[in-house]
Amino acid sequence: MNIVGVNIKRLREEKGMSLRTLAKQLKISASFLSQVETGKASPSLATLKNIADSLQATVGNLIGESQRINDNPVVTEKGRKCVEEVGKGMHIYLLTNPDPNKQMEPLLFKIDEHADSGKSAYKHFGQEFVLVIKGEIEITLNETVYVLKKGDSIYFNSHIPHAFRNIGKEKAEAVWVITPPTF
C-alpha cells in the first residue's frame, strides 16, 4: 500500500467512519475509495483535496508530510518530496520542509500533456498564486477560462470553483502557492 492510502485509512478509522460512509460523503464509490486506500488507484487532485477536507486533514497529512519534521529550511532539487501521482499525469512536489507554523504551501506541479485536475471544478478556503515556468496551462475560474503560458501568473480566491489542465504539446510546470497550507 502507498502512504496516501495508508494515511486515508488510518484517519478514516480514527474518526470511526466506515469506508462506505466516507465514500458517500465524497460522492465517490466505496470500491474506488477502497482501491485508493490499498494503493491500486490514484485519486484526482480534486478528490484528494475533498478526502483531506472530509477527514479534517490536509493533503500534506495524507502524503505523510507532517511525519518528517526537519529543522533545515533548504530543500534541494534532489530532496524534494513528490506527492505520489495525483490523478493520471499529475505530479506535485513539495518545495518546503514540514512546518506546523507555515502560512503558505509552495508546490511545483508537473503536468503531462492533456492531464487535468479532475472531471469537475473544486473549491476550498484560501487563496492561490500560480506561475507557469514551462508549457501552457488552462485555468477555469467559474465559467471563465484563462490560458497561461511560460512566465504568466494568476492569483485567485480558492472559494471560486476552479479547475486546470495542460493544453500544450509538452509537459507543463508551474509553481503553485496555496494559503493557508491546506495542501
Protein Blocks (a to p, Z undefined) as FASTA:
>chain_A
ZZklmmmmmmmmmnopafklmmmmnopafklmmmmmnopaccdfklmmmmmmmnopafkl
mnommmmccfbfbdcfklpccdddehehiacddfbdcdfkbcbdcddddddehiafbjbd
cddedddddddfedjddddehjbccdddehiacdddfkbccddddfbfbdcddddddddd
fZZ
